[in-house]
Amino acid sequence: MSDRVRPYLFYDTAISICSTCYRRAEGKIVFEDGCVYLLKRCPVHGPERVLMADDIDYYRRSREIFLKAPEMPRHYNTPVRWDCPYDCGLCTDHEQHSCLTLIEITDHCNLECPVCYAASGPSRPQYRSLEQIAAMLDAVVGNEGEPDVVQISGGEPTLHPDFFAVLDMARERPIRHLMLNTNGIRIAREDGFAERLAGYMPDFEIYLQFDSLEAGPLIDLRGADLRNIRQRAIEKLNRLGLSTTLVVTLKKGVNDGEIGRIIEWALEQPAVRGVVLQPVQAAGRHENFDPARDRLTLTEVRRRILEQTAIFRAEDIIPVPCHPDSLAMAYALKADGRVVPLTGMIGPKVLIEGGRNTIVYEADRELHKQLFRLFSTNHSPQSSAVTLRDLLCCLPRVATPDGIDYRSVFRVIVMQFIDAWGFDVRSVKKSCVHIAHPDGKRIVPFDTYNLFYRDGLEETLLAGLRRERETSERLYKL
């Protein structure tokens, strides 16, 4: 009988797409040799075998334990007609509201990065009008009421001729946390620019492109050695105390060996609140990037964090419950020259039931209360812990200097965008990182926007797929 046993363990079925033609393709999830694979077949382009994770236990925990009840937006924007992923915007079949929504205000950029999901660059001088941007912001507010996180992005958003008017428009709306996604060139080079940005604090954060501490990887990923730009930008942000997250686009064999160094360097910067690690999404412009060779999965990135730093243990890097397939997080406390991991002390139930948005954990007051309740050695309402310093006193061997607050909390996020190779409809329906469509009427999952909806893709690719579906439906009726 042994010669009739398959070499893998079947785990689940999946609906995917062909990575060549983007038609829906049936597939299955299997476990083999300690890894998770997606096996799928396109009737035109044949079978594909795609690595989904290199850690079966973590993959199963993310799907079976870190399950949060879906939170719906206030409004849906498109009906279901063609089935996922061809109805995005958000359709009524989508399972999750927007934890983070991007507003892209321009396609123009002062860099032409070899890896850019938006294919931005100096040759694309298009800017969204203020009226268009207002409609996009209003669409987000209409869906969310009080959006958790809105990120002003591009292209390079700081090049927009009305850039500060855009920030003012965002500030006029009930947005809880505002981010600026930037390459940092204007911050580094222009006197007074960072100071003006600092005027938008609190609840304002710089999402700073920061891929490497070396020249070679920066040239590979960005087409330029930007080390001096990054250093000058960070010096200004540190001086101003302007909350900053370093965003690292990861490419296998290029800069994935620097993850530990970047995290440790970030911990030394007073203004840096965390690091986001984003494997390249095979969309837009991706020169010299072979998905079969260069893709990195979330669990591979997680493994490299554990291998390259002594800060976090395996139990400290856990799935983010709103979209556990694509998001992992680790939180630590910077206290008196030490770094103390926090996430491993938090049970899944607290994360699943305690708060609305664990991507920006330090802004979630309800989760704070859950943590204080969890760690407090006192149990009466009169004596329960009410400050972070009280909380730390309940943890073993942690010095708690006066004046410590949530600026001392440091986060590491792994954010893996879904591409055509690892595409799984089940996961797409749970995505919580979204983007406002330029038409000002739709909010689209970021993953599918880059694959199906950006620029003219919707009119060409989706139109063809829909025509094919209509033909199939007519034949079926006959």
Secondary structure, 3 states (H helix, E strand, C coil): CHHHCCCCEEEEEEEEECCCCCCEEEEEEEEECCEEEEEEEECCCEEEEEEEECCHHHHHHHHHCCCCCCCCCCCCCECCCCCCCCCCCCECCCCCCCCEEEEECECECCCCCCEECCCCECCCCCECCHHHHHHHHHHHHHHHCCCCEEEEECCCHHHCCCHHHHHHHHHCCCCCEEEEEECCHHHHHCCCHHHHHHCCCCCEEEEEECCCCCHHHHHHHHCCCCHHHHHHHHHHHHHHCCCEEEEEEECCCCCHHHHHHHHHHHHCCCCEEEEEEEECCCCCEECCCCHHHHCCCHHHHHHHHHHHCCCCCHHHCEECCCCCCCEEEEEEEEECCEEEECHHHCCHHHHHHHCCCCCCHHHCHHHHHHHHHHHCCCCCCCCCCCCHHHHHHCCCCCCCCCCCCHHHEEEEEEECCCCCCCCCHHHHCCCCEEEECCCCCCEEEHHHHHHHHCCCHHHHHHHHHHHHHHHHHHHHHC
